[in-house]
Amino acid sequence: MGFRCSSPIFRPLSKTLTLVVKPQWKAAIDFKWIRDNKAAVAVNVKNRNSNANLELVLDLYERMLNVQKQEVERLRAERNVVANKMKGKLEPSERQKLIEEGKNLKEGLVTLEEDLLKLTDELQQEAQRIPNMTHPEVPVGGEDCSALRKMIGSPREFGFPVKDHVQLGKDLDLIEFDAAAEVSGSKFYYLKNEAVLLEMALINWTITEVMRRGFTPLITPEIVRSSVVEKCGFQPRGENTQVCRYVAESNNCIFLYTHGALVTTGHQCSDHNQIITCHLNHSHHELCNSLSQSQLYPVYSIEGSDQCLIGTAEIPVGGIHMDSILTESALPLKYVAYSHCFRTEAGAAGTATRGLYRVHQFSKVEMFILCRPEESDSYHEELIGIEEELFSSLGFHFKTLDMASVDLGAPAYRKFDVEAWMPGLGRFGEISSASNCTDYQSRRLGIRYRPEASSSTNPQKGKGNLAPPQFVHTLNATACAVPRMMICLLENYQQEDGSVVVPEPLRPFTGGLGVITPKSR
């Protein structure tokens, strides 16, 4: 196997790869409920087109119960009998016999407990593939089966040839794709001149509007632990995952994979963290095909750590109350969070993903709610209502959809999408979504609340009449994904003279800028 490398200390790949292993964590999954509702769960798995193996999960669960209830408890009981006999007066030979018997029982118990731990870990791994249950009103099927909820506004009629945002960005000197491709790779971009003001205006206006509705503003970390990404329910599902990476390391050689394909390789220098890019002289598919698909790890990761870049602020906001018990009076907790987002998904080349439509890095404002279970449906309606008000204020023509079961993603119980008309592209394009994840994320993140009313029917032992804690429901919704909003603004507000009008609501946030005009050459 040959390499070309700019570093003289680069060592070739050995046959054995040392893989980055995901740390194990346990979700509070209600296995008894899954077992008791097997038929409904099986239908849900089928309707969601999930790769979950329900039969295996239930088999592992029964095996775990059997080991717990029978084997481990039997050995523990026998060990206790031996221990009690040891307390009496015994002949030396009889005592020695009991010592040997106790030793064997102890060793057997240790082995069984190790087996139980492995069984529990396997059960967790398989069970985490099971998607959330689905709202009864969600249409069953693929994206084409999604139901129209509302159609708002009407498309603008143009009396001149319409340009798309890529051409407008070039003509108005607002967006630079070519230089960004040289610096960072494809699907990156520079914003220039008034486009910078537009991004900042969109963010500030959106946060201001959402804060007026009782949300607390946040700027989140953009690097999180990989386990938090997983606990929020983001896992690889085909080509268009939220984020995706695979890392293999051998002899300090770093190999990065996206969607099962080798995208770069390099050398990790011993004296610092720099990775020097190298080129393989062999088919990467041969190497990738020899690696287990279960080792795909859906993140842009930071080498040498268990951290990764976020694909959405939903992840760090979801983690802010991780492993905590909230008071009922604190609910609902409503956050509006600003962050940069990083996603490997870019799609194939073509008009569908042209320009800003699908990029690897962008700015986004996200809404997130933690609430009592009985309130999540109403807060879901509140979130989609806020989105509709925001986009209506900007004069967009858009529709809202009740997304079909296959298009929900594992965490969502129900999801509403917003698609706006993009005249330059000649079609509707998704600009936002709002999801009710019920307790899917909170069971993994460990976020509970304690009801204030005392429970006379089921008091918690040792806690007086305190009601036992319950898992909160979590919801998330996009208030402003800047690149998609930029497409809508540029294409819908373009004028015949080549200029673009700035929508009235944004002008206080652009220093009064009302029109973006072509630059004099």
Summary of the structure (lengths in Angstrom):
residues: 521
radius of gyration: 27.9
end to end distance: 52.6
largest distance: 107.8
contacts: 1622
relative contact order: 0.15
helix: 37%
strand: 24%
